[in-house]
Amino acid sequence: MKKTKFLFLAISLVALFMVSCDKDVDLSTVENVYTSDDYALKIEISWDAVSDAEGYNIYRADYDDYYDDITDLTYTLIGSTSSTFYEDFDVVSSSYYYYQVEAYSGDSRGSRSEPIMGTTIYLTTSEAFDALADYTDGLTYNALYASEVPTMINEIIANHAVPNTDLVFLIDNTGSMGDDIYQVQQAIASIMASLPSGTRVGAAVYNDLNEDPTGWYDYTNLTSTYSVTSSFINGISVYGGGDYPESVYDGIVNAVGDMSWASSSKRIMIVIGDAPPLEGDLTNYNLGEVINECTSLGVTVNLYPILIGSYKKSGQENQ
């Protein structure tokens, strides 16, 4: 009899526990949502915490004031987070979007926040290169003149390379880059001589995949035979590039994927260019996807962009 009562009590407690676990949590509406308006490559979203929330879902609606009514937008789930902060990298510069945030706990959902607009500003090469460096623990270097580029390459090597580094040069080979590439070619022997012991070197070029779908990108793999990489760099010629933005994101992702990275100590990619990345439908990747690619290899591929002076683009960046 005592065993029967004990068994009944145990079953009752389990049932009560299961009911309590399945009980819906009454979540309040997310409030005080803030969206940024001072970046070109991302929109930051933040909000107040909701009691008992396990996390938050972020919804976005793309808005075109020529075609859409703000009261009839379609929202799509773009991400979730356990914090009260989210960065949306899948955006285009000089655009605006609407966001809603909802709290969740298990299967329970709170009401979505009121729609709020987030905007992006005009994209400069400086912001793009700084973001690539910041999110991969690298550093941007600014070369006002072509003659400064070899010096900055040597600074990067001296300050950041270590023995057994994997080092890749990724170079924009559009028309405006001719004098910069020439300076690198003239200095390539001394650059190779300055590398720490055990360093392997590779190189790649990028152009505009929309203007030249088959020849916009080329590379030579990482190797300890420096003459192979030197020959590739000395053979770079320039062409095209009349529409200003270039396939920066696509070039980085291709180079990260193509190189036979092996170093467990340091992986560096020196990106040399003078134009911002293509965006939207003109590229296969956004900033977030580039960052994920660079950080997905266990040892982050640190990006060290060398930004060439914008005067060479005839003021296009300031238009």
Residue pairs with C-beta under 8 A, 6 or more apart in sequence:
24 107
24 108
25 52
25 105
25 106
25 108
26 52
26 108
27 50
27 51
27 52
27 53
27 103
27 104
27 105
27 108
27 109
27 110
28 50
28 51
28 103
28 110
28 111
29 50
29 103
29 110
29 111
29 112
29 113
30 47
30 48
30 50
30 56
30 101
30 102
30 103
30 110
30 112
30 113
31 47
31 48
31 113
32 47
32 48
33 45
33 46
33 47
33 99
33 101
33 113
33 114
33 116
34 44
34 45
34 46
34 47
34 116
35 43
35 44
35 45
35 99
35 116
35 117
35 118
35 119
36 42
36 43
36 44
36 45
36 118
37 118
37 119
37 120
37 121
38 121
39 120
39 121
39 127
40 93
40 94
40 120
40 121
40 122
40 123
40 124
40 127
40 128
41 89
41 91
41 93
41 120
41 123
41 127
41 128
41 131
41 287
42 87
42 88
42 89
42 91
42 120
42 131
42 287
42 288
43 87
43 88
43 91
43 97
43 99
43 118
43 119
43 120
44 85
44 86
44 87
44 88
44 118
45 58
45 85
45 86
45 87
45 88
45 99
45 101
45 118
46 84
46 85
46 86
47 56
47 84
47 101
47 113
48 84
49 84
50 56
50 103
50 110
52 105
53 103
53 104
53 105
53 110
54 82
54 104
54 105
54 106
55 80
55 81
55 82
55 103
55 104
55 105
56 80
56 81
56 82
56 83
56 84
56 86
56 101
56 102
56 103
56 104
57 77
57 79
57 80
57 101
57 102
57 104
57 109
58 77
58 78
58 79
58 80
58 81
58 86
58 88
58 99
58 100
58 101
59 75
59 76
59 77
59 78
59 99
59 100
59 101
59 102
59 112
60 75
60 76
60 78
60 88
60 97
60 98
60 99
61 73
61 74
61 75
61 76
61 97
61 98
61 99
61 115
62 97
63 70
63 73
63 96
63 97
63 98
63 117
70 98
70 115
73 98
73 115
75 98
75 100
75 112
78 88
78 90
79 86
79 88
80 104
87 288
88 97
88 99
88 118
89 286
89 287
89 288
89 289
89 291
90 286
90 288
91 97
91 120
91 286
92 120
92 279
92 280
93 120
93 121
93 122
93 123
93 279
94 120
94 121
94 122
94 123
95 119
95 120
96 117
96 118
96 119
96 120
97 117
97 118
97 119
98 115
98 116
98 117
98 118
99 115
99 116
99 117
99 118
100 112
100 113
100 114
100 115
100 116
101 112
101 113
102 109
102 110
102 111
102 112
102 113
103 109
103 110
104 110
123 245
123 276
123 277
123 279
124 276
124 317
125 273
125 274
125 275
125 276
125 307
125 310
125 317
126 140
126 142
126 307
126 310
127 276
128 248
128 276
128 277
128 287
129 140
129 271
129 273
129 305
129 307
130 140
130 305
131 287
132 138
132 140
132 248
132 252
132 271
132 287
132 290
132 303
132 305
133 139
133 140
133 303
133 304
133 305
135 287
135 291
135 294
136 291
136 294
136 295
136 300
136 301
136 302
136 303
137 300
137 302
138 268
138 302
138 303
138 304
138 305
139 156
139 160
139 304
140 304
140 305
140 306
140 307
141 152
141 155
141 156
141 304
141 305
141 306
141 307
142 306
142 307
142 309
143 149
143 152
143 180
143 306
143 307
143 308
143 309
144 309
144 311
145 309
146 179
146 180
146 182
146 183
146 308
147 183
149 180
149 183
149 184
149 272
149 306
149 308
150 183
150 184
150 186
150 187
150 190
150 191
152 306
153 184
153 187
153 191
153 270
153 306
154 190
154 191
154 194
156 268
156 270
156 304
156 306
157 167
157 191
157 194
157 195
157 196
158 194
160 266
160 268
160 302
160 304
161 167
161 195
161 196
161 199
161 266
161 268
162 196
162 265
162 266
163 196
163 197
163 198
163 199
163 265
164 196
164 197
164 198
164 199
164 263
164 264
164 265
164 266
165 195
165 196
165 198
165 199
165 200
165 263
165 265
165 266
165 267
165 268
166 199
166 200
166 202
166 222
166 259
166 261
166 262
166 263
166 266
166 267
166 268
167 195
167 199
167 200
167 201
167 202
167 268
167 269
167 270
168 201
168 202
168 203
168 204
168 222
168 255
168 259
168 268
168 269
168 270
169 184
169 201
169 202
169 203
169 204
169 229
169 233
169 269
169 270
169 272
170 203
170 204
170 205
170 206
170 251
170 252
170 255
170 269
170 270
170 271
170 272
171 177
171 181
171 184
171 203
171 204
171 205
171 206
171 233
171 236
171 272
171 273
172 205
172 206
172 207
172 241
172 246
172 248
172 251
172 272
172 273
172 274
172 275
173 181
173 205
173 206
173 207
173 236
173 237
173 238
173 239
174 207
174 208
174 238
174 239
174 240
174 241
174 246
174 275
175 238
175 239
175 240
175 241
175 242
176 238
176 241
176 274
176 275
176 312
176 313
177 238
177 241
177 272
177 273
177 274
177 308
178 238
180 272
180 274
180 308
181 233
181 236
181 238
184 191
184 233
184 272
185 233
185 234
185 236
188 230
188 233
188 234
189 230
192 201
192 226
192 229
192 230
195 201
195 226
198 224
199 224
200 222
200 223
200 224
200 262
200 263
201 222
201 223
201 224
201 226
201 229
202 219
202 220
202 221
202 222
202 223
202 229
202 255
202 259
203 219
203 220
203 229
203 232
203 233
204 217
204 218
204 219
204 220
204 251
204 254
204 255
204 258
205 217
205 218
205 219
205 236
205 251
206 216
206 217
206 246
206 247
206 248
206 250
206 251
206 254
207 215
207 216
207 217
207 239
207 240
207 241
207 246
207 247
208 216
208 240
208 241
208 243
208 245
208 246
208 247
208 278
209 216
209 217
209 247
209 250
209 278
209 283
209 284
210 247
210 278
210 282
211 240
211 243
212 240
216 247
216 250
217 247
217 250
217 251
217 254
219 254
219 255
219 258
219 259
220 228
220 229
220 232
221 258
221 259
221 260
222 259
222 260
222 261
222 262
223 229
241 275
244 275
244 276
244 313
244 316
244 317
245 275
245 276
245 277
245 278
245 279
245 282
246 273
246 275
246 276
246 277
246 278
247 277
247 278
247 283
248 271
248 273
248 275
248 276
248 277
248 278
249 277
249 278
249 283
249 284
249 285
249 286
249 287
249 289
249 290
250 278
250 283
250 284
250 285
251 271
252 269
252 271
252 290
252 293
252 294
252 303
253 284
253 285
253 289
253 290
253 293
255 269
256 269
256 293
256 294
256 297
256 301
257 293
261 267
261 297
261 299
261 301
263 299
264 299
265 299
266 299
266 302
267 297
267 299
267 300
267 301
267 302
268 301
268 302
268 304
269 294
269 301
269 302
269 303
269 304
270 304
270 305
270 306
271 303
271 304
271 305
271 306
272 305
272 306
272 308
273 305
273 306
273 307
273 308
274 307
274 308
274 309
274 310
274 312
274 313
275 313
276 317
277 283
277 287
279 286
285 293
294 300
294 301
294 302
294 303
295 301
310 316
310 317
310 318
